[in-house]
Amino acid sequence: MAIHCHPPSPGTAFPEGQVDSLLSIISSQRERFRARNQELEGENRMMQHTVHALQSELDNLRADNIKLYEKIKFLQSYPGRGGSRDDTEQRYSSQYEERLDPFSSFSRKERQRKYLSLSPWDKATLSMGRLILSNKTARTIAFFYTLFLHCLVFLVLYKTAWSESVGRDCAAYCAKKYADHIHKFHKNGDEGDMWQ
């Protein structure tokens, strides 16, 4: 049942019984919401606990499967025990071989050690490079961005060189015109008078 309350006008007073009734309704709603909130928080904690337990169980099962594959490999090493490999064996064979390979383990540890010794800006550069190289859209954007920057730099350099060339040509043209004017209109004595 919905209760429609209209705000009272500034001088209106509620009867004592109505105020108590509204207060009890609001208090009961608050208690219901609080109980529901606690119930949801409890469910959330249980779900998180379940997720952690399942993740731990998954990791344990993966480790058990690799151990079982190791035993299968051991049994197949006996003469006359060769056989066809199914999908399960193929799936865990790579994980088993990777775990056994000392070079890949050493390489992984060395990469981790080298990464931890990098400076923060080197780590940022490496992360940015990995991000660009691992995503097709990022590679496309980076390619066109680099192309645009190169074109912009070449255009600016060309415009600057062209402006300087035009300035030199204009200065040379003005100097030649001035020299022609001096030679034509101020010959011999006039030239001397002009510079005095």
Beta strands, then each sheet from edge to edge (+ up, - down):
end
